[in-house]
Amino acid sequence: MVLTGGRRAGFARLLTALVVIAGVSVVLGLASGRAVDWRPEVSRPASTHTAEPTMSEREVAPGPTLPEQEEDLDGAPPWWALAITAALGLALVWSLWRARRTVPAQPNATMDAPIADALRALVVGEAYEDTIIGCWERLEGAAAAAGHPRRAVDTVEDFSARLATAAGWDRSNLAELGVLYQRARYAADGPLSTDRERALACLARLRDDTRTE
């Protein structure tokens, strides 16, 4: 089974939640155990039969000292258990918040309009260079809005390959549109005579890609 970007993100969030819940359970389980008192027991001295002390000796002689009874805190978890539980809870909240902000949207839903508009413009005979350049720039804007912006170091080839992979398209179609865009925009001699037909076929294939679930 192949997981899409959204499913992978959902699975990762579920796994994170399960790990945190398991960690909290372990910490609380350890904290709820009774603490072991390692202090040696203090026993009363063995009573021996002695003569009855006088009144003055009763006033001076100290009685046996017993260890003070410490307050029983076994019912409350120790501070370290509360601290670890709080830290795990904060880690879960942060991971869920980060995953929600960083998971990119699927680009297919936002790419259809630029491609369909460019295809329609070429069919009715509008200017080829303006149509192809405008289509590519709108594609970059739609990709950025979907969470896949073109980076400063990306060439047209780099960007088209990365976007096609993210969208699940045939990489050759977007790569060909990138070639047509660069020639329309930068070639000193302008586009080739066959570029309009190539663009029509390329845009038609890309339109089918954007409409494929």
Residue pairs with C-beta under 8 A, 6 or more apart in sequence:
3 11
4 106
5 103
5 104
5 106
5 166
6 103
6 106
9 99
9 103
12 99
13 95
13 96
13 99
16 92
16 95
16 96
16 99
17 92
17 96
20 88
20 89
20 91
20 92
23 84
23 88
24 85
24 88
24 89
27 81
27 84
27 85
27 88
28 77
28 81
28 85
30 81
31 77
31 78
31 80
31 81
32 77
34 74
35 73
35 74
39 67
42 66
42 67
44 64
44 66
45 64
53 61
103 147
104 146
104 147
104 148
104 166
105 146
105 147
106 146
106 167
107 142
107 143
107 146
107 148
107 163
107 166
107 167
108 167
108 168
108 209
108 210
108 211
108 212
109 146
110 142
110 143
110 145
110 146
111 139
111 142
111 143
111 146
111 167
111 206
111 210
112 207
112 210
112 211
113 138
113 142
114 135
114 138
114 139
114 142
115 135
115 139
115 203
115 206
115 207
115 210
116 207
117 135
117 138
118 131
118 132
118 134
118 135
118 138
118 199
118 203
119 200
119 203
119 204
119 207
121 131
122 128
122 131
122 196
122 199
122 200
122 203
123 200
128 184
128 191
128 195
128 196
128 199
129 184
129 185
129 190
129 191
131 199
132 177
132 180
132 181
132 184
132 191
132 195
132 199
133 181
133 184
133 185
135 177
135 181
135 203
136 177
136 178
136 181
139 163
139 177
140 149
140 150
140 159
143 149
143 150
143 159
143 163
144 150
148 162
148 163
148 166
150 159
151 159
154 162
156 178
156 179
156 181
156 182
157 175
157 178
159 178
160 171
160 174
160 175
160 177
160 178
161 171
161 174
161 175
163 169
163 174
164 170
164 171
164 173
164 174
164 175
165 171
167 209
167 210
168 209
168 212
169 206
169 209
169 210
170 205
170 209
173 202
173 205
173 206
173 209
174 206
176 198
176 202
177 199
177 202
177 203
177 206
180 191
180 195
180 198
180 199
180 202
183 191
183 192
183 195
184 190
184 191
184 195
